[in-house]
Amino acid sequence: MKLFLAKGGGKKKSEAKETRMDFEKSSVSIKDDTEMADDDTAQNPESSLKLNSDSDSSDSEDEAEQTQQLRALESDLSTNPSNYDAHVLYVKLLRIRGEIEKLREARENMNVLFPLTPAMWVEWAKDEASLLNDSDSESVEKLYERGISEYLSIPLWREYLNYVLQHDPKVCDSSVDGISKARNLFERAVSAAALHVAQGSQIWDAYTQFEQSILQTIDQSDIQAKEKQVQRIQSIFHRQLSIPFANMKSTLLAYKAWEVEQGNSLDAESDNVDGISSRVASSYRKAEEMYDARAHLEEHITRQGISESERYQHFMGYLDFEKSFGDPARVQSLYERAITDFPGSSDLWLDYTRYLDKTLKAGNVVKDVYSRATRNCPWVGELWVRYLLCLEHGLASEKEISAAFEKSVQCTFSTLEEYLDLFLTRVDGLRRRISSARGDDVLNYSLIRESFQQATDYLSPHLKNTDGLLRLHAYWACLELKLNNNLTAARGVWGSLLKTCGSMLEAWQGYIAMEIALGHINEARAIYKRWYSKRFSGTGSEDICHAWLRFEREFGTLDDLDHAVQKVMPRLEELRLFRLAQESKSLTEVTDQREQPLKQTAREKRKSGSIAIDEQSPAKRQKSTQNQKKLHEKENTRGLKLAEANDRKLVKDTYSSKTRLYTNQCTAFVSNLNIRAIDEDLKLFFSAVGGVTAIRILHDKFTGKSRGLAYVDFKDEEHLAPALAKNKQMLLGKKLCITRSNPKRGKRESGALTTSEHDSNQSGIEGSSASKESVEISKGSSVAPQVPHSRKHFESIQLKGKNTFAVPRNFKPLGWTTSKPGTKKEEDEKPKSNDEFRKMFMKS
């Protein structure tokens, strides 16, 4: 079995048809050239010697070239037997060389893999007939029988009928057995071709001619036999006139002429139905109406000079038209005409088989169509799957189904899913027949195991860590357990899957689910112990740990739960730290990418400046150096101002975005949060409340560690109110403080921090800007720093003159003591102004 489509296999109809047409043309040209050469030799006997000498040399060269081509083709077919073109050319060369035995073998080998065209069957039958006597006509008739089973071809049927009429001794002698054989063959022909609107009348005409010839052999004195034969011919005419054909009027005229010969008074020259029986006339008119409704469709599909795609579309439209009338026989006949013209169209075969499944359900007709469909399009997995189902519906034997399955697995499909579907269909059928145990066809479970093993051997390397392979093994384990009652084998199936797909989370889950369903808690716990330490993509590792904890809560004892917690918690902490490290690394990479363009710009400026200095003379270089220093000082000053402005803008934009982000009235502020807590922990904590739309844990700008503060957004007040009620509840060992966040009013409910305290939470964002402002204040700058307008709580603070610094809650400035007010040192306890600090430092 191959994974990819073999070269030359699965030819489309257009390519195959071109090759076949070339082959037919070449055969005709070879024959014509030979006949022309014989004629020239007969007319010019004087030049025959010269022609013979020239032809001998040319024939030897041609023969050597043909021998070389045959060897190349034989080598190609031995390595790639599915090469259709090579088969056609090989048969053609052998036929030219007259190597009968090799030619017969080549045709048989080709027909094993591909159906032959009607023209190929006619050619083969004629070649065999030329080598045999009339007494050995049975072998030729078998070839015709094989040919008519492939496609519906009126010319092939005519050749078959003519051969039997001319070469079968019994038919030629008009014996009773011979006449019976011919009539049976004609009846088969009209059954196959009766509804062929364009060419079907040819078979009927041949049938009536054969019966008329029989009438002439009957003795005139045998009136009863003659009258019976007349009735037989009349019946054939009546049947033909009731079917719509392209040349119905000519059939009517022939019938009327024959009736005149029998002594009936009819107008044989008129194409109307006057004079014939009313029943026949009514059937004829109905058939004529049916043909008139189909005449334009017939014209489309038989018209010359149109493309293959156009003809195909016309056929599909014609089929839709016939389906609307609901006559399965006519629809099937038109399908047969279509596949004769487009044998390599998988869509057409799929459509045809679906129609038969819907209308006929089962039977030899449907089975025959599926058999031909898989021969014409062996690369379509769906056709093989439905073929197996058709055989099962028809109660076929295991030998027949097994043979079809073995053929299917040797074909080349385009996707691995087709192979998987094929194997599963085979197992489905075996399971159903083993379960039903009907008749003598009792199957052994080993067939199912062999099918599963064959599937895994082929698909495992290609479907590793996929749902398809998991589906296959899960089905296998289920049948081992329920149909074969073998728990050990079922565990072995899961173990085999884990060796191949050990990093697939669902494989472990399926194994554990089986053990839990059987009540084997200890075995399931053992699998968890093997499982939890493995690494999986995404959140798979965390999911395993939480699944183990849930398992112990539901099935284990308290000691089992404690043991699981002891095993799982370090693993979860390890995974959390690993994720934080990855996030920090990503943040560092982003920062480096932002700083890199600035460094490159500064480096280019320094480089360009040094180059300019090197190009100047020593006298000018000194002056240029001084100018360059001034220029650098100006650029540095401008750069510092620009950097400060950018920093202020960054703080302003960041704080503004934060303000916009937190202006949601349905936001809870969470403090005293465990620094190990992540978004999932808060989401789980508020899961009973619901309505969480966003979670933002505040992190330190430099270390990246959690600051123990978070904002949690909710959809509406209905979800926020119960969230605030969870205040003072424990999370990861710490009692949370949960309050409403309302930055517009500058405070929070339930004893919230003040606005300045609330804004101090943003220090991680505003740290760089605030440090610059502190430097300016310490120098006694009289210019107030530029503070973003959104920070309204700083507007009331005067940072110039004799005002002291704004005193934080936990720190006191220099000169502040812990003595109580009212003592003798009370004056020293007062906060000192900037001037007093300067004087104090001057004295020291």
Disulfide bonds with the S-S distance in Angstrom:
none
